[in-house]
Amino acid sequence: MKELIIKYRKIIISIIIIFLSIFLYSNKPYSLYDINYLQKINKKSAENSKDFYLDKMKKTINNNDSIEKKIFYVKKNQNLGYILEKVGIQTPNKILEKKKNNCLYNIYVNDKITIESKGKKLYSIERKNNSISCIYKTEDNSIKKVNKNLEADQDIEQYIFFNNIDNSFYKSALKSGLSPNEIMSLADIFGWDIDFSLEIRKGDSFGVVIDRRFLGEKYIGSDIKYAVFKNKKKVIEAYRYKKKYYNFKGVSLQKQFLKAPVDFYRISSHFNKKRLHPIFKTARPHLGTDYAAPKGTPVYSTGDGTIIYKGRKGGYGNTIIVKHGNIYSTLYAHFSKYKKGTYVGKKVKQKEIIGYVGSTGYATGPHVHYEFRVRGIHKNVLKIKFKKGKRLNKKTINKMKSIHQKNIPIYLWLNKTM
Ligand SMILES: [Zn+2]
């Protein structure tokens, strides 16, 4: 045996090196797009994504043909000649002409100047600020105003985040790289389908494709382009279209009722299946759902409707009942305070605040007791079949799909991987 090992020493070492380099190399492409992964990725999806991203890289390199791009932000007492001199490029005569349409003649502090060149050979100079976008091209020795919109000034970077949920959706999302604001947006997108405080189970997972917008170096916001949530029972996808979210068939995720009357991140007991009502539990069956949250947390109506009850109601304490159409109503109890301006007969919108968490009535701690009622009788919301969200027309569905077309391989990859 020993002899064998010595004999094949070189081969064994090379095999180890090959495996090691495959392992290291296969990890590499993910950093290209800042993909955050906290779980092992199987070899096949790694290969697919690697090809995909390498291909994408190759294309961008070919397009630019190794043109160098340099970006400057104009400082006090600087003009274009000064900036070009820094890069070692002579200022084109066209730019020195004092003419009405020469939008490169005068430049202002904080304007963004992008210079494309190969060594001393100039290709283009671009000037951008909130109201002007203007470009000079050596190719045809001309200066052109491009457009005047704000969007053009923003740099957009696409990121992909995903993770399994261990014990808290919020923590898992934070770990994946999402910011607190982005996590709230994500919860809002699925707020009609998932109760993030009660329905999340260990092993559920989520994935997000997000555009982060930058103005120069400054982060100015982000938009979730696509999101997917995998729950034991269901997989829900969300495609962004005109600031709203739809499934792939073009059905809106917005529905008549939100799952919960409080924002999930305010809820104190996420995985606690034991409810708060020892009094009710022993004396009579507990109807409804309790969301424990700090006193003063805003409580909102889960659907559009009209307030039909406001006042003290025995063990419920300060209570509001909202009627939604002819058969449904929702009840919210134990308020510490009502929202100013609420009264019986007032029309409320979905997610409009109606009161604040408290512990009036029979309550051992601050929480909102929420009941969903059908013809006045409490029903388990999970068992009611609601109408589906509105569906886009065919033309609009195609528009939505065309916006996402180039991202579909990324979504597929994400779904396979998460
Ligand atoms: Zn309760």
Residues whose N, C-alpha, C, O or C-beta is under 5 A from the ligand:
A	BS01	ZN	L287 T289 D290 H369
